[in-house]
Amino acid sequence: MKKPELCLLLLLSLLTFSFLSTSTASHHDQSYDLREKQEWQKGGNNPYVFGEESFEYLVRSEQGKVKVLKPFPELSPLLQGIANYRIDYLETEPLTFVVPTHLDADSIFYVVEGEGAIALLHEGSRESHILEKGDIIRVWAGSIIYLINKSKNQKLKVAKLLQPVGNPGRVQVFYSAGGDQEAESYYQSFSIELLEAALNTRRDRLHQFFASQRSEAIIKAPEEKIRAIAQHSSRSESGPWPFIRSKRPFNLLNKQPSYKNRRGQLYEADKNDYDELKDLNARVSYTNISRGSMLAPFINTRAFKIAVVVKGSGYVEIISPEEKDNWLRQSRREHKEAEPWRQPEETGRRYTRVSSLLSEGSVFVSPPGHPTAIVASKEQNLQIVCFEVRAENNELVFIAGKNNILSELQEEAKELAFGVPAKMVDEVLRGQEEEVFLAGPRERERERERETEREEGGKHEKPLMESIMEVVEGF
């Protein structure tokens, strides 16, 4: 073989070796992610996280859908504390009309996406409002409402917290208009004799009236009718401030975030922002976690955090006392790892890490006092709407990060509690320079790898390239 050909062959071999090394590292990352996903999927029946299979559809058609999460005590015996709350999700196609209905439940609406309008019939009058992304609006039990999606090309998505006022934990929907099937008007259930008298209308006229009504709960509407309804809606139709201040929607995303850094944002609204949250003892928040980042482990002191994933993917870890619950014992056996601080024998009170993948539409509950952490996937941001119930005097406490509450322990208390010098405790508890939103496990690992590469100054790549040049020059 001639020297130039041999030189070219050696050069190609070295470049191939370099490529295969890079590919192997990439394959290692993929294998790690696969194992990670399998770990989160182990749990089986999860007492705090619920997917599509946990919903019941009230409406499902080409024009939209309405689904409601099953009662929390039916989903998990650990959630008796929120037995009288339900989660509902509405999604409508562009240029659609949702027929008038009322519920036997107080509701908090959060507009996840899109733009529309809502009309409420209560207290002898009509109150109408434009709806935009980030809007929160309270709807009283028994208020007759109808909605439109006024966008030509975007869906309207609304997440709702429901608190039944009739049968605890059970929500009843009453359609004011409609035909048979999914949207049957309650008028049609009265006896015809009673309707004749009540409406002062002849029987044949009533039959004609009800026969003309459509059966869909969500209707595709002509653009001109949508436009006309929207024109009658505003944020001030009911009258001048201050009489409507508590009734008009409050836009959460127009408020300054409670916490914000390059890894995420947290927006919160309570009774001080929107007075209508006061008697429901609730708070609404929106969290956007940048891809690869995490919301630092936290505790809610009094509130149940009911979270709806509205976009993105990731996972959640919730630490729960095992106590005598059989499911948690089984879960801990399935998730047991060889970690040096875990004792091989069960002694006294123990804790279980309940972990689960999250995707759009997932709902999870973080009960009071349960340490919880939320991590976004490396592919996309994780966006979550949270309804916090029993929120009066609740405090959001972080147990990791720059604002770790445990770092406030006295020196003597640190040494007694952790059994090591206070300096070491501080190094651990105060080692994180960021707060609230932090680098996630995989992101932190990548950052360490990049730091190592910078420190080494490309030591691994340079000798390889030098060897290639030396081979070439040698020929």
C-alpha positions as CSV (number, residue, x, y, z in Angstrom):
1,M,0.0,0.0,0.0
2,K,1.3,3.4,-0.9
3,K,2.2,5.9,1.8
4,P,-0.6,8.5,0.9
5,E,-3.2,5.7,0.9
6,L,-2.0,4.4,4.3
7,C,-2.0,7.9,5.7
8,L,-5.6,8.4,4.6
9,L,-6.6,5.0,6.0
10,L,-5.1,5.9,9.4
11,L,-6.7,9.3,9.4
12,L,-10.1,7.8,8.7
13,S,-9.6,5.2,11.4
14,L,-8.8,7.8,14.0
15,L,-11.8,9.9,13.1
16,T,-14.1,6.9,13.2
17,F,-12.8,6.0,16.6
18,S,-13.5,9.6,17.8
19,F,-17.1,9.4,16.3
20,L,-17.8,6.0,17.9
21,S,-16.6,7.4,21.3
22,T,-19.1,10.3,21.0
23,S,-21.9,8.0,19.8
24,T,-21.2,5.7,22.7
25,A,-21.6,8.6,25.2
26,S,-24.8,9.6,23.5
27,H,-26.1,6.0,23.7
28,H,-25.2,6.0,27.4
29,D,-27.3,9.1,27.9
30,Q,-30.2,7.5,26.1
31,S,-29.9,4.3,28.1
32,Y,-29.8,6.4,31.3
33,D,-33.0,8.2,30.3
34,L,-34.7,4.9,29.5
35,R,-33.8,3.4,32.9
36,E,-35.0,6.6,34.5
37,K,-38.3,6.4,32.8
38,Q,-38.7,2.7,33.7
39,E,-38.0,3.7,37.3
40,W,-40.8,6.2,37.4
41,Q,-43.2,3.8,35.7
42,K,-42.8,1.1,38.3
43,G,-45.3,2.3,40.8
44,G,-48.6,0.9,39.5
45,N,-51.5,2.4,41.4
46,N,-50.3,5.8,42.5
47,P,-52.1,7.5,45.4
48,Y,-51.2,11.0,44.4
49,V,-50.8,11.1,40.6
50,F,-53.7,10.5,38.1
51,G,-53.7,10.2,34.3
52,E,-56.3,10.0,31.5
53,E,-57.7,6.8,32.9
54,S,-58.9,8.6,36.0
55,F,-61.2,10.9,34.2
56,E,-64.8,10.5,33.2
57,Y,-66.0,12.3,30.0
58,L,-69.2,14.3,30.3
59,V,-68.9,15.5,26.7
60,R,-66.8,14.2,23.8
61,S,-67.4,15.3,20.3
62,E,-65.7,16.8,17.3
63,Q,-66.3,20.3,18.6
64,G,-64.8,19.8,22.1
65,K,-64.8,17.8,25.3
66,V,-65.5,18.1,29.0
67,K,-63.9,15.6,31.4
68,V,-64.0,15.4,35.2
69,L,-61.6,13.7,37.5
70,K,-63.2,10.9,39.6
71,P,-63.8,11.7,43.3
72,F,-60.4,11.8,45.1
73,P,-61.4,9.3,47.8
74,E,-62.3,6.8,45.0
75,L,-58.9,7.3,43.5
76,S,-56.9,7.1,46.7
77,P,-57.8,6.4,50.4
78,L,-55.1,9.0,51.3
79,L,-57.1,11.9,49.9
80,Q,-60.1,12.0,52.2
81,G,-59.2,15.5,53.1
82,I,-60.3,16.8,49.7
83,A,-63.3,14.6,49.3
84,N,-65.5,17.6,48.4
85,Y,-63.4,18.9,45.5
86,R,-63.3,17.9,41.9
87,I,-61.2,18.8,38.9
88,D,-62.9,19.5,35.5
89,Y,-61.3,20.3,32.2
90,L,-63.0,22.0,29.2
91,E,-61.5,22.0,25.7
92,T,-63.4,23.5,22.7
93,E,-62.5,23.9,19.0
94,P,-62.3,27.4,17.4
95,L,-65.6,29.3,16.8
96,T,-67.7,27.2,19.1
97,F,-70.5,27.8,21.6
98,V,-71.0,26.0,24.9
99,V,-74.8,25.7,25.6
100,P,-76.1,27.2,28.8
101,T,-75.7,25.1,31.9
102,H,-75.4,25.3,35.7
103,L,-73.7,23.2,38.3
104,D,-74.5,22.4,41.9
105,A,-70.9,23.5,42.7
106,D,-68.9,26.6,43.2
107,S,-66.2,26.8,40.6
108,I,-62.9,28.5,39.9
109,F,-62.0,28.7,36.2
110,Y,-58.4,29.1,35.0
111,V,-58.0,29.9,31.2
112,V,-55.1,27.7,30.2
113,E,-55.1,28.6,26.5
114,G,-57.0,30.6,24.0
115,E,-59.5,33.5,24.1
116,G,-63.2,33.5,24.5
117,A,-66.1,35.0,26.4
118,I,-68.3,33.9,29.3
119,A,-71.7,35.1,30.3
120,L,-73.2,34.4,33.8
121,L,-76.9,34.7,34.6
122,H,-77.4,35.3,38.3
123,E,-78.9,37.7,40.8
124,G,-81.5,38.6,38.2
125,S,-79.1,39.9,35.5
126,R,-76.4,39.0,33.0
127,E,-72.7,39.5,33.6
128,S,-70.4,39.0,30.6
129,H,-66.6,39.0,30.4
130,I,-63.9,38.4,27.8
131,L,-61.6,35.5,28.7
132,E,-57.9,35.4,28.0
133,K,-55.0,33.1,28.8
134,G,-54.2,33.4,32.5
135,D,-57.6,34.6,33.6
136,I,-59.1,33.4,36.9
137,I,-62.9,33.7,37.4
138,R,-65.1,32.4,40.1
139,V,-68.6,31.0,39.1
140,W,-71.1,30.6,41.9
141,A,-73.2,27.4,42.3
142,G,-76.4,27.7,40.4
143,S,-75.2,30.5,38.0
144,I,-76.3,29.7,34.5
145,I,-73.3,30.2,32.2
146,Y,-72.5,29.9,28.5
147,L,-69.2,30.3,26.7
148,I,-67.7,30.9,23.3
149,N,-64.4,30.3,21.8
150,K,-64.0,33.4,19.6
151,S,-60.6,32.4,18.1
152,K,-60.6,31.3,14.5
153,N,-57.6,29.0,14.8
154,Q,-56.9,28.2,18.5
155,K,-58.6,25.9,21.0
156,L,-60.0,27.3,24.2
157,K,-58.8,25.3,27.3
158,V,-60.1,25.9,30.8
159,A,-59.1,24.0,34.0
160,K,-61.6,24.2,36.8
161,L,-61.7,23.5,40.5
162,L,-65.2,22.4,41.6
163,Q,-66.6,22.4,45.2
164,P,-70.1,20.8,45.3
165,V,-72.6,22.4,47.5
166,G,-75.2,19.6,47.3
167,N,-74.1,16.0,47.5
168,P,-70.5,16.2,48.8
169,G,-68.0,15.1,46.1
170,R,-70.7,14.7,43.5
171,V,-71.2,17.2,40.7
172,Q,-74.5,17.5,38.8
173,V,-74.7,19.3,35.4
174,F,-78.0,20.9,34.4
175,Y,-78.5,21.9,30.8
176,S,-80.9,24.8,30.2
177,A,-81.1,24.1,26.5
178,G,-80.5,21.1,24.2
179,G,-82.2,18.0,22.8
180,D,-81.6,14.3,23.5
181,Q,-78.4,12.5,24.2
182,E,-75.5,14.4,25.8
183,A,-77.2,17.8,26.2
184,E,-80.8,17.1,27.2
185,S,-82.6,20.2,28.6
186,Y,-84.0,19.7,32.0
187,Y,-87.2,21.5,30.7
188,Q,-88.0,18.3,28.9
189,S,-88.1,16.3,32.0
190,F,-91.1,18.2,33.4
191,S,-94.6,17.0,32.6
192,I,-96.0,18.6,29.5
193,E,-99.0,19.8,31.6
194,L,-96.8,21.6,34.0
195,L,-94.8,23.2,31.2
196,E,-97.9,24.4,29.5
197,A,-98.9,26.2,32.7
198,A,-95.5,27.4,33.7
199,L,-94.5,28.8,30.3
200,N,-98.0,29.8,29.3
201,T,-97.4,28.1,25.9
202,R,-99.5,25.6,24.0
203,R,-98.5,22.0,23.9
204,D,-98.0,21.8,20.1
205,R,-95.8,24.9,20.3
206,L,-93.7,23.3,23.1
207,H,-93.2,20.2,21.0
208,Q,-92.1,22.3,18.1
209,F,-89.7,24.3,20.3
210,F,-88.0,21.3,21.9
211,A,-87.8,19.4,18.6
212,S,-85.8,22.2,17.1
213,Q,-83.0,22.1,19.7
214,R,-79.7,20.4,19.0
215,S,-78.3,17.6,21.1
216,E,-74.7,18.8,21.2
217,A,-73.3,20.5,24.4
218,I,-70.6,22.2,22.3
219,I,-71.8,23.6,19.0
220,K,-69.9,24.9,15.9
221,A,-71.3,28.5,15.5
222,P,-71.3,31.0,12.6
223,E,-68.5,33.5,12.9
224,E,-71.0,36.4,12.9
225,K,-72.9,35.0,15.9
226,I,-69.7,34.5,17.8
227,R,-68.6,38.0,17.0
228,A,-71.9,39.4,18.2
229,I,-71.7,37.6,21.6
230,A,-68.1,38.7,22.0
231,Q,-69.1,42.3,21.4
232,H,-71.5,42.2,24.4
233,S,-68.7,41.0,26.6
234,S,-66.1,43.1,28.5
235,R,-64.4,43.3,31.8
236,S,-66.7,46.1,32.9
237,E,-70.2,45.3,31.6
238,S,-71.7,44.8,35.1
239,G,-71.1,48.4,36.2
240,P,-68.3,50.7,37.5
241,W,-65.6,49.9,40.0
242,P,-65.7,49.0,42.9
243,F,-68.9,47.1,42.5
244,I,-67.6,44.6,40.0
245,R,-64.0,44.4,41.2
246,S,-64.4,40.9,42.8
247,K,-66.5,39.6,39.9
248,R,-64.4,40.5,36.8
249,P,-61.6,38.0,35.9
250,F,-58.2,38.4,37.4
251,N,-55.3,37.7,35.1
252,L,-52.6,35.8,36.9
253,L,-50.0,36.2,34.2
254,N,-50.2,40.0,34.3
255,K,-49.0,39.9,37.9
256,Q,-45.3,40.0,38.8
257,P,-44.1,36.5,39.5
258,S,-43.5,35.5,43.2
259,Y,-40.3,33.8,42.1
260,K,-38.4,34.0,38.9
261,N,-35.0,33.1,37.5
262,R,-33.5,31.5,34.4
263,R,-34.9,28.1,35.4
264,G,-38.5,29.0,35.9
265,Q,-41.3,31.3,37.1
266,L,-44.0,31.0,39.8
267,Y,-47.1,33.1,39.7
268,E,-49.6,33.1,42.7
269,A,-53.0,34.7,43.3
270,D,-54.8,34.6,46.7
271,K,-57.8,36.5,48.2
272,N,-55.7,39.7,48.3
273,D,-55.5,39.6,44.5
274,Y,-58.9,38.3,43.8
275,D,-61.5,38.6,46.5
276,E,-63.7,35.8,45.1
277,L,-61.1,33.3,46.3
278,K,-61.7,34.3,49.9
279,D,-64.9,32.3,50.8
280,L,-63.6,29.3,48.9
281,N,-60.4,29.3,51.0
282,A,-58.4,28.8,47.8
283,R,-55.3,30.0,46.0
284,V,-54.4,29.6,42.3
285,S,-50.8,29.4,41.0
286,Y,-49.1,28.8,37.7
287,T,-45.6,27.3,37.5
288,N,-43.4,27.2,34.4
289,I,-40.3,25.0,35.0
290,S,-37.6,25.3,32.2
291,R,-36.6,22.1,30.6
292,G,-34.1,20.1,32.6
293,S,-34.8,22.2,35.7
294,M,-36.8,21.5,38.9
295,L,-39.0,23.2,41.5
296,A,-37.0,22.8,44.7
297,P,-38.4,20.4,47.3
298,F,-41.1,22.2,49.3
299,I,-43.8,21.7,51.9
300,N,-47.2,23.3,52.1
301,T,-48.0,23.8,55.8
302,R,-51.8,23.6,55.5
303,A,-53.0,23.5,51.9
304,F,-53.6,20.6,49.6
305,K,-51.9,21.4,46.2
306,I,-54.1,20.0,43.4
307,A,-51.9,20.4,40.3
308,V,-53.0,20.1,36.6
309,V,-50.2,19.7,34.0
310,V,-51.2,21.9,31.1
311,K,-48.1,21.5,28.9
312,G,-44.8,19.6,28.8
313,S,-43.5,16.6,30.6
314,G,-41.4,15.6,33.6
315,Y,-41.8,13.8,36.9
316,V,-42.8,14.4,40.5
317,E,-41.5,12.9,43.7
318,I,-43.7,13.1,46.8
319,I,-42.5,11.8,50.2
320,S,-45.3,10.1,52.2
321,P,-45.3,8.5,55.6
322,E,-45.7,4.8,55.3
323,E,-47.7,4.2,58.5
324,K,-50.0,1.2,58.1
325,D,-51.0,1.7,54.5
326,N,-50.4,-1.5,52.5
327,W,-50.0,0.3,49.1
328,L,-47.2,2.4,50.4
329,R,-45.4,-0.6,51.9
330,Q,-45.6,-2.4,48.5
331,S,-44.4,0.7,46.7
332,R,-41.4,1.1,49.0
333,R,-40.4,-2.5,48.3
334,E,-40.7,-1.9,44.6
335,H,-38.6,1.3,44.7
336,K,-36.0,0.2,47.3
337,E,-32.5,1.1,46.3
338,A,-29.1,0.3,47.7
339,E,-28.4,3.6,49.4
340,P,-25.9,3.7,52.3
341,W,-28.1,5.7,54.7
342,R,-31.1,3.2,54.4
343,Q,-31.3,0.6,57.2
344,P,-31.8,-3.0,56.0
345,E,-34.5,-3.7,58.6
346,E,-37.8,-1.9,59.0
347,T,-37.7,-0.1,62.3
348,G,-40.4,2.4,63.4
349,R,-41.9,5.0,61.1
350,R,-40.6,5.0,57.6
351,Y,-41.3,7.1,54.4
352,T,-42.0,6.1,50.9
353,R,-40.9,8.0,47.8
354,V,-44.0,8.2,45.5
355,S,-42.7,9.1,42.0
356,S,-44.4,9.3,38.7
357,L,-44.0,10.6,35.2
358,L,-46.0,13.7,34.3
359,S,-47.5,14.6,30.9
360,E,-50.1,17.0,29.6
361,G,-53.4,16.3,31.3
362,S,-51.9,14.6,34.4
363,V,-53.2,15.6,37.8
364,F,-51.3,15.2,41.0
365,V,-51.9,16.1,44.7
366,S,-49.4,17.2,47.2
367,P,-51.0,16.9,50.7
368,P,-50.1,19.2,53.6
369,G,-46.7,18.5,55.1
370,H,-45.6,16.1,52.3
371,P,-42.2,17.1,50.9
372,T,-42.6,17.4,47.1
373,A,-40.3,18.1,44.2
374,I,-41.2,18.6,40.5
375,V,-38.7,18.1,37.6
376,A,-39.1,19.1,34.0
377,S,-37.9,16.8,31.2
378,K,-34.9,17.7,29.2
379,E,-37.1,18.1,26.0
380,Q,-39.5,20.8,27.0
381,N,-40.7,23.1,29.7
382,L,-43.2,21.8,32.3
383,Q,-46.2,24.1,32.9
384,I,-48.6,23.5,35.8
385,V,-51.7,25.1,37.1
386,C,-52.3,24.6,40.8
387,F,-55.5,25.0,42.9
388,E,-54.5,25.1,46.5
389,V,-57.5,24.4,48.9
390,R,-57.6,25.1,52.6
391,A,-55.2,27.9,51.8
392,E,-55.9,30.2,54.8
393,N,-52.6,30.7,56.7
394,N,-50.8,28.3,54.4
395,E,-47.1,28.8,54.0
396,L,-45.0,27.5,51.1
397,V,-41.7,26.3,52.7
398,F,-38.7,25.2,50.8
399,I,-36.4,22.6,52.2
400,A,-33.6,22.9,49.6
401,G,-32.0,25.8,47.8
402,K,-30.6,29.1,49.0
403,N,-33.7,29.7,51.0
404,N,-33.7,26.3,52.7
405,I,-35.6,26.8,55.9
406,L,-33.5,24.3,57.8
407,S,-30.4,26.4,57.4
408,E,-32.0,28.7,60.0
409,L,-31.4,26.2,62.7
410,Q,-29.1,27.3,65.5
411,E,-25.5,25.9,65.4
412,E,-26.1,23.8,68.5
413,A,-29.4,22.5,67.1
414,K,-27.7,21.6,63.8
415,E,-25.0,19.5,65.5
416,L,-27.5,17.8,67.8
417,A,-29.9,17.1,65.0
418,F,-27.5,15.8,62.3
419,G,-24.7,14.5,64.5
420,V,-21.9,16.3,62.6
421,P,-20.2,19.7,63.1
422,A,-22.4,22.7,62.3
423,K,-19.9,23.7,59.5
424,M,-20.6,20.5,57.6
425,V,-24.4,21.0,58.1
426,D,-24.1,24.5,56.6
427,E,-22.0,23.1,53.7
428,V,-24.8,20.7,52.8
429,L,-27.9,22.8,53.6
430,R,-26.4,26.0,52.1
431,G,-24.5,24.4,49.2
432,Q,-27.1,25.4,46.6
433,E,-26.7,29.0,45.4
434,E,-30.0,29.2,43.5
435,E,-33.5,29.2,45.1
436,V,-36.9,27.9,44.2
437,F,-36.0,26.9,40.6
438,L,-32.9,24.8,40.4
439,A,-31.0,22.7,37.9
440,G,-32.6,19.2,37.7
441,P,-30.6,16.0,38.3
442,R,-29.7,15.4,34.7
443,E,-29.0,19.1,34.0
444,R,-26.8,19.3,37.1
445,E,-24.8,16.3,35.9
446,R,-24.4,17.9,32.4
447,E,-23.2,21.2,34.0
448,R,-20.6,19.3,36.1
449,E,-19.4,17.5,33.0
450,R,-19.1,20.8,31.1
451,E,-17.2,22.3,34.1
452,T,-14.8,19.4,34.1
453,E,-14.2,19.8,30.4
454,R,-13.4,23.5,30.8
455,E,-11.1,22.8,33.7
456,E,-9.2,20.2,31.7
457,G,-9.0,22.6,28.8
458,G,-9.6,20.0,26.2
459,K,-6.9,17.7,27.3
460,H,-8.6,14.7,25.8
461,E,-9.2,16.2,22.4
462,K,-5.8,17.9,21.9
463,P,-3.6,14.7,22.1
464,L,-5.9,12.9,19.7
465,M,-5.7,15.7,17.1
466,E,-1.9,16.0,17.7
467,S,-1.5,12.3,17.1
468,I,-3.4,12.6,13.8
469,M,-1.2,15.4,12.7
470,E,2.0,13.6,13.8
471,V,0.9,10.5,11.7
472,V,0.2,12.7,8.7
473,E,3.5,14.6,9.1
474,G,5.4,11.4,9.6
475,F,4.4,10.3,6.1
